Amino acid sequence: MNQVGEPERFQCLEIMKIGIREMQEFYIESSNTVEVEGFTKFGLTDTGIIDRYLVLTDDLRLAHYLQKIGIDTVNFNNIRVYGWK
């Protein structure tokens, strides 16, 4: 988000704020996450999303791994070209 200039950054964060207020949050305990196979390769945050979520990432290595194990993944770099400046 810090790579987006103003006023677009502010506008995006305002929209994000509205969405976050409406979300129901779930979390995965770190003690469970460290037991996942990819933990030593990808770390706590990336491994925590592997279980059951659509993943949007710009990390090619992570995207490839997730797709290989059957996790729905969108590589952000693949969609940037569609009308982004």
SULNORVEN-V133568 format. One record per residue. N is the residue number from 1. NEAR is the number of other C-alpha atoms within 8 Angstrom. D_LAST is the distance of its C-alpha to the last C-alpha in whole Angstrom. Layout:
# SULNORVEN-V133568
n->N near->NEAR d_last->D_LAST
n->N near->NEAR d_last->D_LAST
This chain:
# SULNORVEN-V133568
n->1 near->4 d_last->14
n->2 near->5 d_last->15
n->3 near->4 d_last->12
n->4 near->7 d_last->10
n->5 near->7 d_last->11
n->6 near->6 d_last->14
n->7 near->6 d_last->15
n->8 near->8 d_last->12
n->9 near->11 d_last->14
n->10 near->8 d_last->17
n->11 near->8 d_last->17
n->12 near->8 d_last->15
n->13 near->8 d_last->19
n->14 near->8 d_last->21
n->15 near->8 d_last->20
n->16 near->8 d_last->20
n->17 near->8 d_last->24
n->18 near->8 d_last->25
n->19 near->8 d_last->24
n->20 near->7 d_last->26
n->21 near->6 d_last->29
n->22 near->6 d_last->30
n->23 near->6 d_last->29
n->24 near->4 d_last->32
n->25 near->4 d_last->32
n->26 near->4 d_last->34
n->27 near->4 d_last->34
n->28 near->7 d_last->36
n->29 near->6 d_last->38
n->30 near->8 d_last->37
n->31 near->6 d_last->41
n->32 near->8 d_last->40
n->33 near->12 d_last->37
n->34 near->10 d_last->38
n->35 near->7 d_last->40
n->36 near->8 d_last->37
n->37 near->5 d_last->37
n->38 near->8 d_last->34
n->39 near->12 d_last->35
n->40 near->7 d_last->36
n->41 near->5 d_last->33
n->42 near->10 d_last->30
n->43 near->9 d_last->31
n->44 near->10 d_last->32
n->45 near->7 d_last->29
n->46 near->9 d_last->27
n->47 near->14 d_last->31
n->48 near->10 d_last->31
n->49 near->9 d_last->29
n->50 near->10 d_last->30
n->51 near->7 d_last->33
n->52 near->6 d_last->32
n->53 near->8 d_last->28
n->54 near->8 d_last->25
n->55 near->10 d_last->23
n->56 near->8 d_last->19
n->57 near->11 d_last->18
n->58 near->8 d_last->16
n->59 near->7 d_last->20
n->60 near->8 d_last->21
n->61 near->6 d_last->24
n->62 near->10 d_last->25
n->63 near->13 d_last->23
n->64 near->8 d_last->25
n->65 near->8 d_last->28
n->66 near->12 d_last->28
n->67 near->10 d_last->27
n->68 near->7 d_last->30
n->69 near->6 d_last->32
n->70 near->6 d_last->31
n->71 near->13 d_last->29
n->72 near->9 d_last->26
n->73 near->11 d_last->23
n->74 near->10 d_last->19
n->75 near->12 d_last->17
n->76 near->9 d_last->14
n->77 near->7 d_last->13
n->78 near->7 d_last->14
n->79 near->7 d_last->12
n->80 near->8 d_last->8
n->81 near->7 d_last->8
n->82 near->5 d_last->9
n->83 near->5 d_last->7
n->84 near->5 d_last->4
n->85 near->2 d_last->0
